[in-house]
Amino acid sequence: MLGAVAMRIPAVLLGLALVVLALRVLNSRPELALSSAELPEPTYAPFEVQTASGALSLADLRGQAVVVYFGYTSCPDICPTTLATVGSAVKKLPPEQGDQVTALFVSVDPERDALDRIDDYARYFHPRFRAGTASPSKLRSIADDWGVYYRREETESALSYGVDHSTQAFLVDAAGRMVRQVPHGTSSRDWARLLREAIP
C-alpha cells in the first residue's frame, strides 16, 4: 500500500509542475488564455498609418502585391530576417514583376520608432518598401483586426524593453485581399513564387 502511494507522488508532482508551466505561459501570452470562440475573427480590413511622407492607406497600394508585416526596428532577429528574405525574393523577380510588389512594415513600437527611422529601416531591405505606424490605440485596433499579437516586455538591457510579437507576414493581392499568412522562416524562393501568384 505504501509502495503504491509512493509511486503516485512523482506523477502528482509532475502534474502540478505542468499546471504551473501552463499558467506561466498564459500569463506571458494572454491571448492564449482565450478560447477560439472569444477571439475576434480577423477581417483584414484596409487600414491607414502615418509614414514619413504622410498618411498611407493599404487601399492606396491596390494594384500591387503587398507584404504586410508588423514588427519594430529594435527587433534583434525576426523582423530583419523576414524583411531581408522578402527583399531578396523581390530581387529574384523580373523587373516588370518586381515593380508590382511592395511591403508595408507596420511598427508596433511607436514610442521609439520615429517615422523617419522606420522609413529608413524598411527601405534598407528594398527601396520599394514602405513603413508606418499609428497611435497606440489605433495600432491596437489594427493589430486586433489582423489577428496580430504584440506586447511590451521590460528587460534589463540597454534598450530597457522589447516587444514580443507575432511573426507571420500577410500577403495582400493586387485587389487588396489578404490571401495568405506566410510563416517566419519561409525561403526567398518560396516568397518569390507567392509574390508572382499575387501580382496582377
C-alpha positions, 0 to 999 in steps of 0.5 A: 500500500505504501509502495503504491502511494509512493509511486503516485507522488512523482506523477502528482508532482509532475502534474502540478509542475505542468499546471504551473508551466501552463499558467506561466505561459498564459500569463506571458501570452494572454491571448492564449488564455482565450478560447477560439470562440472569444477571439475576434475573427480577423477581417483584414480590413484596409487600414491607414498609418502615418509614414514619413511622407504622410498618411498611407492607406493599404487601399492606396497600394491596390494594384500591387502585391503587398507584404504586410508585416508588423514588427519594430526596428529594435527587433534583434532577429525576426523582423530583419530576417523576414524583411531581408528574405522578402527583399531578396525574393523581390530581387529574384523577380523580373523587373516588370514583376518586381515593380508590382510588389511592395511591403508595408512594415507596420511598427508596433513600437511607436514610442521609439520608432520615429517615422523617419527611422522606420522609413529608413529601416524598411527601405534598407531591405528594398527601396520599394518598401514602405513603413508606418505606424499609428497611435497606440490605440489605433495600432491596437485596433489594427493589430486586433483586426489582423489577428496580430499579437504584440506586447511590451516586455521590460528587460534589463538591457540597454534598450530597457524593453522589447516587444514580443510579437507575432511573426507571420507576414500577410500577403495582400493581392493586387485587389487588396485581399489578404490571401495568405499568412506566410510563416517566419522562416519561409525561403526567398524562393518560396516568397518569390513564387507567392509574390508572382501568384499575387501580382496582377 
